[in-house]
Amino acid sequence: MMFIDLIDSTALAERFDPEDMRRLLGVYHQACARAIEAHEGHIALYIGDGLLVYFGYPNAHEDDAIRAVLAALAAIAALREANELIETEYGVRLQARIGIETGLVVAGAIGAGSSLDHRAIVGEAPIIAARLQSLAPPDAIVVGPAAQHLIQGSFKLEDLGWRELKGVTGPVRVQRVLAQADTIGRFEIRVVQGITPLIGRAAELEMLRRHWRQSVDGEMHCVLLTGEPGIGKSRVLRALCDGISDDTHVVVSLHCSAYYRNSPFWPVQHWLQRTFGVGPDASDASDMERLEAGIARLGVDADETLLVLTNLLGIPTGARHPTVETSSSSFKRRTLDVLVAILETSTRVQPVLFVVEDAHWIDPSSLEFVRLVVERLVSSRLLVLVTARPEF
């Protein structure tokens, strides 16, 4: 359950006439709704300047708590972006508080007569979510203990301690969400929480080791590991990585995500950010310096690679490079050529284990990159290992 509340709405209502206030609320609601719907949440109720949002009902996902927090982060970012126009037109900036909690509820029809709500819920979680948002600083997200358990490892959290909530028996442990954690696979998050021994997968593991040995000798192999959710694909992959840890090699991982299936090159961008040490937390100058140093070490075409990667990663270059049409098919081909060249150069230095996790969520551009790798690098020291569900 998520509860979003607009800060100082009473003061805003006193300052603006009803028509202007209605327009302000419309901008606020649109920013929140886009973020929520993008993560497949359901806005159950508009309560004046507040929103009650469900994740997991009426449509359930295996990661609804994570989706809720991602939607909350996106809503705050969208509201900040909308504030540029709001401040120019109205001279104010809108801020919100968000509370999230998970719990058991009963869903169904509540009410009577014409006000009957067929998708209402009854339970403690929405009450706690509403109380939690009142504890949040402006433009911040706080979560309760049940939600915190489900998102642990996926986000950077700040412990706000035990707090008393109105109408709730006993203190509640409250955490503030600071940001999404550094991109790692879902399995690595579970490793932090503890994993079970690998049992009954000796044949599959030996098959993968055989393909690895042949790849090290200079014959590229590609293995597709498919199975239903939870059957152990990532666990087998982890066992393979543990088994070859003493071998000289490098692992290149593309972690696909259900949230970014329509974002071109999303897992590729995060691989490059990890490889070159660049990202949103570094300054522009630092990003450029690290990228140039990393490209120089690779020994690839420096100018072309720098042009492609700065555009792909959104790193400003000033006047150093001419403006290019990044949406054109020709630039996409140049991007794919550079990415394949980076991987090929890596295989010349040492064997590469190229992992594509959760490929059923891969975006079309990243999938085209993987296909080109398999087509072009047939004589490289490379094992391509793809994990996916049966629908891939």
C-alpha positions as CSV (number, residue, x, y, z in Angstrom):
1,M,0.0,0.0,0.0
2,M,1.2,3.5,-0.8
3,F,-0.1,6.7,0.5
4,I,1.0,10.0,-1.1
5,D,0.2,13.4,0.4
6,L,0.8,16.9,-1.0
7,I,2.6,19.1,1.5
8,D,1.0,22.4,2.6
9,S,-2.1,21.9,0.5
10,T,-4.2,24.0,2.9
11,A,-1.9,27.0,2.5
12,L,-2.0,26.5,-1.3
13,A,-5.8,26.5,-1.2
14,E,-5.8,29.7,0.8
15,R,-3.4,31.4,-1.6
16,F,-5.0,30.4,-5.0
17,D,-8.5,30.6,-6.3
18,P,-10.3,27.2,-6.8
19,E,-9.6,27.1,-10.6
20,D,-5.9,27.6,-10.2
21,M,-5.8,25.1,-7.3
22,R,-7.6,22.6,-9.4
23,R,-5.0,23.0,-12.2
24,L,-2.2,22.6,-9.6
25,L,-3.7,19.4,-8.3
26,G,-4.1,18.2,-11.9
27,V,-0.4,18.6,-12.5
28,Y,0.4,16.8,-9.2
29,H,-2.0,14.0,-9.9
30,Q,-0.7,13.5,-13.5
31,A,2.9,13.3,-12.3
32,C,2.0,10.7,-9.7
33,A,-0.3,8.7,-12.0
34,R,2.3,8.3,-14.8
35,A,4.8,7.0,-12.3
36,I,2.3,4.6,-10.7
37,E,0.9,3.2,-13.9
38,A,4.3,2.7,-15.4
39,H,5.0,0.2,-12.6
40,E,1.5,-1.3,-12.8
41,G,0.1,0.1,-9.6
42,H,-3.6,0.9,-9.1
43,I,-4.8,4.3,-7.9
44,A,-7.6,3.2,-5.6
45,L,-8.7,6.6,-4.2
46,Y,-8.1,10.3,-4.6
47,I,-8.6,11.9,-1.2
48,G,-8.3,15.6,-1.8
49,D,-4.6,16.1,-2.1
50,G,-3.8,12.5,-1.2
51,L,-3.6,9.2,-3.2
52,L,-4.1,5.7,-1.9
53,V,-2.4,3.2,-4.3
54,Y,-2.4,-0.6,-4.4
55,F,0.4,-2.8,-5.6
56,G,-0.5,-6.4,-5.9
57,Y,-4.2,-5.8,-6.3
58,P,-6.1,-6.1,-8.6
59,N,-3.0,-7.3,-10.6
60,A,-0.4,-9.2,-8.6
61,H,3.4,-9.4,-9.4
62,E,6.2,-11.3,-7.7
63,D,7.9,-7.9,-6.8
64,D,5.1,-5.6,-5.9
65,A,6.9,-4.0,-2.9
66,I,9.8,-3.1,-5.2
67,R,7.5,-1.8,-7.8
68,A,5.8,0.5,-5.2
69,V,9.1,2.0,-4.1
70,L,10.3,2.5,-7.7
71,A,7.0,4.2,-8.5
72,A,7.4,6.4,-5.5
73,L,10.9,7.5,-6.6
74,A,9.6,8.1,-10.1
75,A,6.7,10.2,-8.8
76,I,9.0,12.4,-6.8
77,A,11.3,12.8,-9.8
78,A,8.3,13.7,-12.0
79,L,7.0,16.2,-9.5
80,R,10.4,17.9,-9.4
81,E,10.5,18.1,-13.1
82,A,7.0,19.5,-13.3
83,N,8.0,22.1,-10.7
84,E,10.0,24.0,-13.3
85,L,6.8,24.9,-15.1
86,I,4.8,25.3,-11.9
87,E,7.2,27.7,-10.4
88,T,7.3,29.9,-13.6
89,E,3.6,30.0,-13.8
90,Y,2.5,30.1,-10.2
91,G,5.6,31.0,-8.2
92,V,5.4,27.8,-6.0
93,R,7.0,24.4,-5.9
94,L,5.0,21.3,-5.0
95,Q,6.4,18.7,-2.6
96,A,5.0,15.4,-1.4
97,R,5.5,12.8,1.3
98,I,5.1,9.1,0.6
99,G,4.5,6.2,3.0
100,I,4.6,2.5,2.0
101,E,3.7,-0.7,3.9
102,T,2.9,-4.3,3.1
103,G,0.3,-6.4,4.9
104,L,-2.6,-8.8,4.8
105,V,-5.9,-7.2,3.6
106,V,-9.4,-8.3,2.6
107,A,-10.3,-6.9,-0.9
108,G,-13.8,-6.6,-2.3
109,A,-16.9,-4.5,-2.3
110,I,-17.2,-2.0,0.5
111,G,-19.9,0.6,1.0
112,A,-23.5,0.7,0.0
113,G,-25.8,2.3,-2.6
114,S,-24.3,4.4,-5.4
115,S,-21.0,4.8,-3.4
116,L,-20.2,1.1,-3.4
117,D,-16.5,0.5,-4.1
118,H,-15.9,-2.9,-5.7
119,R,-12.1,-2.7,-5.2
120,A,-11.8,-1.5,-1.7
121,I,-9.5,-3.1,0.9
122,V,-9.7,-3.5,4.7
123,G,-6.7,-4.1,6.8
124,E,-3.9,-2.5,8.9
125,A,-1.5,-1.9,6.0
126,P,-3.2,1.2,4.4
127,I,-3.6,2.7,7.9
128,I,0.1,2.3,8.6
129,A,1.0,3.6,5.1
130,A,-1.0,6.8,5.8
131,R,0.6,7.3,9.2
132,L,4.1,6.7,7.8
133,Q,3.8,9.4,5.2
134,S,3.3,11.9,7.9
135,L,6.8,11.1,9.2
136,A,8.5,11.6,5.9
137,P,10.5,14.8,5.1
138,P,9.5,16.7,2.0
139,D,10.0,14.7,-1.2
140,A,10.9,11.6,0.8
141,I,9.7,8.0,1.1
142,V,9.4,6.0,4.3
143,V,8.5,2.3,4.6
144,G,7.4,0.1,7.4
145,P,9.0,-3.1,8.6
146,A,7.1,-5.5,6.4
147,A,7.9,-3.5,3.2
148,Q,11.5,-3.1,4.3
149,H,11.9,-6.8,4.5
150,L,10.7,-7.3,0.9
151,I,12.9,-4.5,-0.6
152,Q,16.1,-5.1,1.4
153,G,19.1,-5.0,-0.9
154,S,17.2,-3.3,-3.7
155,F,17.4,0.2,-2.2
156,K,19.6,2.3,0.0
157,L,17.8,2.9,3.2
158,E,18.3,5.1,6.3
159,D,17.1,3.8,9.6
160,L,14.8,6.4,11.3
161,G,14.4,4.3,14.4
162,W,11.3,3.2,16.2
163,R,8.3,5.5,16.0
164,E,4.9,5.7,17.6
165,L,2.1,5.9,15.0
166,K,-1.3,7.2,15.9
167,G,-3.8,4.4,16.4
168,V,-1.2,1.7,16.1
169,T,-0.3,-0.5,19.1
170,G,3.4,-0.4,19.9
171,P,6.3,1.4,18.1
172,V,7.1,0.7,14.5
173,R,10.6,0.5,12.9
174,V,10.7,3.1,10.1
175,Q,13.2,3.3,7.2
176,R,13.7,6.1,4.7
177,V,14.4,5.2,1.1
178,L,17.3,7.2,-0.2
179,A,17.9,5.7,-3.7
180,Q,17.9,2.6,-5.7
181,A,20.8,0.3,-4.9
182,D,23.7,-0.1,-7.3
183,T,22.4,-2.4,-10.1
184,I,22.9,-6.0,-9.3
185,G,20.9,-9.1,-10.2
186,R,17.9,-10.3,-8.2
187,F,19.9,-13.3,-7.2
188,E,22.7,-11.3,-5.7
189,I,20.1,-9.6,-3.5
190,R,19.0,-13.0,-2.3
191,V,22.7,-14.0,-1.7
192,V,22.9,-11.1,0.8
193,Q,19.9,-12.6,2.6
194,G,21.3,-16.1,2.5
195,I,21.0,-19.0,0.0
196,T,20.5,-22.7,0.2
197,P,22.9,-25.4,-1.0
198,L,22.7,-26.5,-4.6
199,I,21.1,-30.0,-4.7
200,G,20.3,-32.2,-7.7
201,R,21.9,-30.0,-10.4
202,A,25.2,-31.9,-10.9
203,A,24.5,-32.8,-14.6
204,E,23.5,-29.2,-15.5
205,L,26.5,-27.8,-13.7
206,E,28.9,-30.2,-15.4
207,M,27.5,-29.4,-18.8
208,L,28.1,-25.7,-18.2
209,R,31.7,-26.4,-17.0
210,R,32.3,-28.4,-20.2
211,H,31.1,-25.5,-22.3
212,W,33.3,-23.1,-20.3
213,R,36.4,-25.2,-20.9
214,Q,35.7,-25.3,-24.6
215,S,35.1,-21.6,-24.7
216,V,38.4,-20.9,-22.9
217,D,40.2,-22.8,-25.8
218,G,38.9,-20.3,-28.3
219,E,35.5,-21.7,-29.4
220,M,32.6,-19.5,-28.5
221,H,29.6,-21.4,-27.0
222,C,26.1,-20.1,-26.2
223,V,23.9,-21.8,-23.6
224,L,20.2,-21.0,-23.0
225,L,19.1,-22.0,-19.5
226,T,15.3,-21.9,-19.3
227,G,12.9,-22.8,-16.5
228,E,10.0,-21.6,-14.5
229,P,10.5,-18.9,-11.8
230,G,12.3,-20.2,-8.7
231,I,13.5,-23.5,-10.3
232,G,17.1,-22.6,-9.7
233,K,18.5,-21.0,-12.9
234,S,20.4,-18.2,-11.0
235,R,21.5,-20.7,-8.4
236,V,23.2,-22.9,-11.1
237,L,24.8,-19.8,-12.6
238,R,26.1,-18.8,-9.1
239,A,27.6,-22.3,-8.7
240,L,29.3,-22.0,-12.1
241,C,30.8,-18.7,-11.2
242,D,32.0,-20.1,-7.9
243,G,33.5,-23.1,-9.7
244,I,35.6,-21.1,-12.1
245,S,36.6,-18.4,-9.6
246,D,40.2,-19.5,-9.7
247,D,40.3,-19.3,-13.6
248,T,41.6,-16.1,-15.2
249,H,38.5,-14.6,-16.7
250,V,36.1,-11.7,-16.6
251,V,32.3,-11.7,-16.1
252,V,30.1,-9.4,-18.2
253,S,26.6,-9.3,-16.9
254,L,23.4,-7.9,-18.4
255,H,20.6,-7.9,-15.7
256,C,17.3,-7.4,-17.5
257,S,14.4,-5.9,-15.6
258,A,10.6,-6.1,-16.0
259,Y,10.5,-2.4,-15.3
260,Y,12.6,-1.4,-18.3
261,R,11.5,-3.8,-21.1
262,N,10.9,-0.8,-23.3
263,S,14.0,1.2,-22.5
264,P,16.6,0.7,-25.2
265,F,19.9,-0.7,-24.1
266,W,18.9,-0.5,-20.4
267,P,21.0,-3.5,-19.1
268,V,23.8,-2.5,-21.5
269,Q,24.0,1.0,-20.0
270,H,24.3,-0.4,-16.5
271,W,27.0,-2.8,-17.6
272,L,29.0,0.1,-19.1
273,Q,28.4,2.2,-16.0
274,R,29.9,-0.6,-13.8
275,T,32.8,-1.2,-16.3
276,F,33.9,2.4,-16.6
277,G,32.9,3.6,-13.1
278,V,30.5,6.3,-14.4
279,G,27.0,7.1,-13.5
280,P,24.6,9.6,-12.0
281,D,26.5,10.0,-8.7
282,A,29.7,11.3,-10.4
283,S,30.3,14.7,-11.7
284,D,30.3,15.4,-15.5
285,A,34.0,16.0,-15.5
286,S,34.7,12.9,-13.5
287,D,32.5,10.8,-15.8
288,M,34.3,12.0,-18.9
289,E,37.8,11.4,-17.4
290,R,36.9,7.9,-16.3
291,L,35.4,7.0,-19.6
292,E,38.3,8.3,-21.6
293,A,40.8,6.4,-19.4
294,G,38.7,3.2,-19.7
295,I,38.5,3.4,-23.5
296,A,42.3,4.0,-23.7
297,R,42.9,0.8,-21.8
298,L,40.7,-1.2,-24.2
299,G,42.7,-0.3,-27.3
300,V,39.6,0.3,-29.5
301,D,38.8,3.2,-31.8
302,A,38.9,5.9,-29.2
303,D,37.0,8.6,-31.1
304,E,34.1,6.4,-32.3
305,T,33.8,4.6,-29.0
306,L,33.8,7.9,-27.0
307,L,31.2,9.4,-29.3
308,V,28.9,6.4,-29.0
309,L,29.3,5.8,-25.2
310,T,28.8,9.5,-24.2
311,N,25.5,9.5,-26.1
312,L,24.5,6.1,-24.8
313,L,25.3,7.0,-21.2
314,G,24.1,10.7,-21.4
315,I,27.5,12.2,-20.6
316,P,27.8,15.8,-21.8
317,T,30.7,16.5,-24.1
318,G,30.4,20.2,-24.8
319,A,31.7,21.1,-28.2
320,R,34.1,18.2,-28.5
321,H,31.8,16.1,-30.7
322,P,29.3,17.2,-33.3
323,T,25.6,16.7,-32.7
324,V,24.3,13.4,-33.9
325,E,20.8,12.0,-34.4
326,T,20.9,9.2,-31.8
327,S,17.4,7.9,-32.9
328,S,18.6,7.1,-36.4
329,S,19.1,3.6,-37.6
330,S,22.6,4.4,-38.7
331,F,23.6,5.5,-35.2
332,K,22.1,2.5,-33.7
333,R,24.2,0.3,-36.0
334,R,27.3,2.3,-34.9
335,T,26.4,1.7,-31.3
336,L,26.0,-2.0,-31.8
337,D,29.3,-2.2,-33.6
338,V,31.1,-0.4,-30.8
339,L,29.5,-2.6,-28.1
340,V,30.6,-5.8,-30.0
341,A,34.1,-4.4,-30.4
342,I,34.4,-3.7,-26.7
343,L,33.4,-7.3,-25.9
344,E,35.7,-8.7,-28.6
345,T,38.6,-6.8,-27.3
346,S,38.0,-8.1,-23.8
347,T,38.1,-11.7,-25.0
348,R,41.5,-11.1,-26.5
349,V,42.8,-10.2,-23.0
350,Q,41.2,-13.1,-21.1
351,P,38.2,-15.4,-21.4
352,V,34.8,-13.8,-20.9
353,L,31.7,-15.2,-19.3
354,F,28.9,-13.2,-20.9
355,V,25.7,-13.5,-18.7
356,V,22.3,-12.4,-19.8
357,E,19.9,-12.8,-16.8
358,D,16.1,-12.8,-17.1
359,A,16.3,-12.5,-20.9
360,H,12.5,-12.8,-21.0
361,W,12.5,-9.1,-20.0
362,I,15.2,-7.9,-22.4
363,D,14.6,-4.9,-24.5
364,P,14.8,-5.3,-28.3
365,S,18.0,-3.2,-28.7
366,S,19.9,-5.2,-26.1
367,L,18.6,-8.4,-27.6
368,E,20.0,-7.4,-31.0
369,F,23.4,-6.7,-29.3
370,V,23.4,-10.3,-27.9
371,R,22.5,-11.7,-31.3
372,L,25.3,-9.9,-32.9
373,V,27.8,-11.1,-30.3
374,V,26.7,-14.7,-31.0
375,E,26.9,-14.2,-34.8
376,R,30.3,-12.4,-34.9
377,L,32.4,-13.7,-32.1
378,V,32.4,-17.4,-33.0
379,S,36.1,-17.7,-32.6
380,S,36.5,-15.8,-29.3
381,R,37.2,-17.0,-25.8
382,L,33.6,-16.5,-24.9
383,L,30.8,-18.3,-23.2
384,V,27.4,-16.7,-23.6
385,L,25.0,-17.9,-20.9
386,V,21.4,-16.8,-21.1
387,T,18.8,-17.4,-18.3
388,A,15.1,-17.0,-19.1
389,R,11.6,-18.3,-18.4
390,P,9.9,-20.6,-20.9
391,E,8.1,-17.7,-22.7
392,F,11.4,-16.3,-24.0
